[in-house]
């Protein structure tokens, strides 16, 4: 099964498990790549805000999208996102809420994604970090 959105094509073959909150593959045609640095729940003063995975996910995704918008892109241009989380069990527990936050901020098109459990992030208070890349038309 494939889904198209302009210059990105989301590919989800029927013989793989149904994707929930991600696409199995994304093909891209376009003229410009945007590589997005890891974003945590930092506010404009460089302080981590939020104490839960959903609170920090909302802020980290907002920061990632703000960087993308500043580079001329939109959430629909995201081809790949990696989520780094210090507590995979907490991420799984909050997955439905994280999905709602994603849809609210980024829409219904999912990039290729991975969730990676890690020991800690640069800022000790940070629970989650998102990075990725986008393809602009």
C-alpha positions as CSV (number, residue, x, y, z in Angstrom):
1,X,0.0,0.0,0.0
2,X,1.3,3.4,-0.8
3,X,0.3,6.9,0.1
4,X,1.5,10.0,-1.8
5,X,1.9,13.5,-0.6
6,X,3.4,15.7,-3.2
7,X,7.1,15.0,-3.4
8,X,7.1,12.3,-0.7
9,X,5.6,8.8,-1.2
10,X,5.0,6.7,1.9
11,X,5.3,3.0,1.2
12,X,3.7,0.5,3.5
13,X,3.8,-3.0,1.9
14,X,0.9,-5.2,2.9
15,X,3.1,-8.1,3.7
16,X,4.8,-6.2,6.6
17,X,3.1,-5.6,9.9
18,X,0.6,-2.6,9.7
19,X,2.5,0.6,10.7
20,X,1.2,2.5,13.7
21,X,2.6,6.0,14.0
22,X,5.3,5.5,11.3
23,X,5.8,4.6,7.6
24,X,7.9,1.6,6.6
25,X,9.6,3.5,3.9
26,X,9.5,7.0,2.3
27,X,10.7,7.8,-1.1
28,X,11.5,11.4,-2.0
29,X,11.8,13.5,-5.0
30,X,12.7,17.1,-4.5
31,X,15.4,19.7,-4.7
32,X,16.6,20.3,-1.2
33,X,17.4,18.2,1.9
34,X,17.0,19.6,5.4
35,X,18.9,17.8,8.1
36,X,17.4,18.6,11.5
37,X,19.5,18.5,14.6
38,X,18.3,16.8,17.7
39,X,15.7,18.7,19.6
40,X,14.7,18.2,23.2
41,X,12.2,20.1,25.3
42,X,14.3,23.2,25.7
43,X,12.6,26.6,25.9
44,X,14.1,29.8,24.5
45,X,16.2,30.2,27.6
46,X,17.8,26.8,27.2
47,X,15.9,25.2,30.1
48,X,14.1,21.8,29.8
49,X,10.4,22.2,30.2
50,X,8.0,19.5,31.2
51,X,8.5,16.5,33.5
52,X,6.7,13.8,31.6
53,X,7.4,12.0,28.3
54,X,4.2,13.6,26.7
55,X,5.1,17.1,27.9
56,X,8.6,16.8,26.6
57,X,7.6,15.1,23.4
58,X,5.2,18.0,22.6
59,X,8.0,20.6,23.2
60,X,10.7,18.6,21.3
61,X,8.4,18.0,18.3
62,X,7.4,21.7,18.4
63,X,11.1,22.7,18.4
64,X,11.9,20.2,15.5
65,X,9.0,21.7,13.5
66,X,10.1,25.2,14.3
67,X,13.6,24.5,12.9
68,X,12.0,22.9,9.8
69,X,9.7,25.8,9.2
70,X,12.6,28.2,9.6
71,X,14.3,26.2,6.8
72,X,11.3,26.6,4.6
73,X,9.6,23.2,5.2
74,X,6.5,21.9,6.8
75,X,5.7,18.7,8.7
76,X,4.5,17.1,5.5
77,X,8.1,17.3,4.2
78,X,9.5,15.1,6.9
79,X,11.0,12.0,5.4
80,X,12.7,10.5,8.5
81,X,12.5,11.1,12.3
82,X,14.4,9.3,15.0
83,X,13.1,9.4,18.6
84,X,15.6,8.9,21.4
85,X,14.1,8.2,24.8
86,X,15.5,7.4,28.2
87,X,12.6,5.2,29.2
88,X,11.1,3.1,26.4
89,X,8.5,1.6,28.7
90,X,7.2,5.1,29.5
91,X,7.2,5.9,25.7
92,X,5.2,2.8,25.0
93,X,2.8,3.5,27.9
94,X,2.1,7.0,26.5
95,X,2.1,6.0,22.8
96,X,-1.6,6.8,22.2
97,X,-1.2,10.3,23.7
98,X,2.0,10.8,21.7
99,X,0.2,9.8,18.6
100,X,-2.5,12.5,19.4
101,X,0.2,15.1,19.9
102,X,1.9,14.1,16.6
103,X,-1.4,14.4,14.7
104,X,-2.2,17.8,16.4
105,X,1.2,19.3,15.5
106,X,2.4,17.4,12.4
107,X,-0.7,15.9,10.8
108,X,-1.6,12.4,9.7
109,X,1.4,11.8,7.4
110,X,4.1,9.9,9.2
111,X,7.7,9.8,8.1
112,X,9.9,6.7,8.4
113,X,10.6,6.5,12.1
114,X,12.6,4.7,14.8
115,X,12.5,4.8,18.6
116,X,15.8,4.2,20.3
117,X,16.3,3.6,24.0
118,X,19.3,5.4,25.4
119,X,20.9,5.9,28.8
120,X,20.7,9.7,29.0
121,X,20.6,12.8,26.9
122,X,22.9,15.9,27.0
123,X,20.7,17.7,29.4
124,X,20.1,15.3,32.4
125,X,16.4,16.5,32.7
126,X,15.7,15.6,29.1
127,X,13.7,12.4,28.6
128,X,13.3,12.6,24.8
129,X,15.0,13.9,21.7
130,X,13.9,14.0,18.1
131,X,16.0,14.5,15.0
132,X,15.4,13.8,11.3
133,X,15.5,15.1,7.8
134,X,13.1,16.5,5.4
135,X,12.9,16.8,1.6
136,X,11.6,20.1,0.2
137,X,10.1,20.3,-3.3
